[in-house]
Amino acid sequence: MRGLLDIDNVGYGTATLLLTLARPDRLLSLNARSRKGYGALSRMSPSTLGEPENYRKLLRWLYRQPWYKDGPPTDEALVRIWRFRAALVDAFVCEPT
């Protein structure tokens, strides 16, 4: 994260997006359009989710979810989607502009 944030014009939202693309099974893309949704789901303050420690707490919240902890599906066609389960949360929390 720190290495990405040290690049000119790369903010927190872009950094988390790039990291999520690298690890769609483990990380969440967090930006202005998704903070409110993630805050509501995790019961954390949206205004503080961008702080590194609170982002870690958000990830711990994710890893405790029953749907996240379940093993891979037996249906081989669903395994490909399951591998992106963390990154796909963004589709449900992102507010359209």
N, C-alpha and C positions, 0 to 999 in steps of 0.2 A: 504494500500500500504506500509506504513512505517513498519508495523509488518512483512510483507513478505520480504521486503528488508533487514531487520535485521537478517534474517536467512542466515547462511553461504552458499555460492555458489548460492544464488538466486539473479539474476540480474533483471534489469528492464523488459526485455522481458519475463522472466519466471513469474514475478509478475503479469504483465498485462494479460498474458495467463491464469493464475490461477483465477484471478478476473473475466475475461471474461467467464470462464467456470462456475463460480458461478452466474454471471448475464449476460447471452448471449443476453438479450434484451436491455441492457443499456451500456455495455462496449466494448471497442475495444482492441484486442491483438496487441501490438505495439512492433516490434522487427526490427533488422537490415534488414530483407528481406521485411518488409512492409512499412518502413519509407518513401521511395521514392514515393510509390503509394499513401499513405495517404497525403504526402506533395503536390503532384500534384492535388489530388482531392480537398483538403481543401485550397490550395494556401498558405500553410504555409511552412516555411523552414524545410525540413526533418531533418537537423542537430540539430534543437532545439526542436523537438517533444518530446524527452525524458525528457524534463524539466517538473516538475509537473504542473506548470501554463499553459504551452503550451499543455500538455495532456488534461487538463480541457478545453482549447479552442477547441481542436480537438473534444472532446465530445460535446461541445455546437454546433459545426458545424454539427455533426451527427444529433443531436436532431432537428435541423432546416430543415433537408432535407424533401421534400414533401413525399417521399416514406417511411420515418421513421415515420412521424407524422400521416399518414393515420391510421385509425382504423383497427381493425382486419378484414380480408377478410370474406365474407359471405360463402365462400366454406370452410366447416369444415375441409377438408383435408389440406388446406393451412394454417390454424390457427397454427398448430404445427410448420411449417416453419417460420411463421411470428413472433413467440415468440423468435426465434433465429436471428432476422434480423440484429442486430448489429454485432454479432459474425461472421455472414456469409460474411460480407464485406471483411474480411481478405482473403477469397478465390479469390477475384478480385484484390487485391492490392499486394499480396505476390509474390515476384519475385522468380522463381525457382532457385535452386543452380546448 
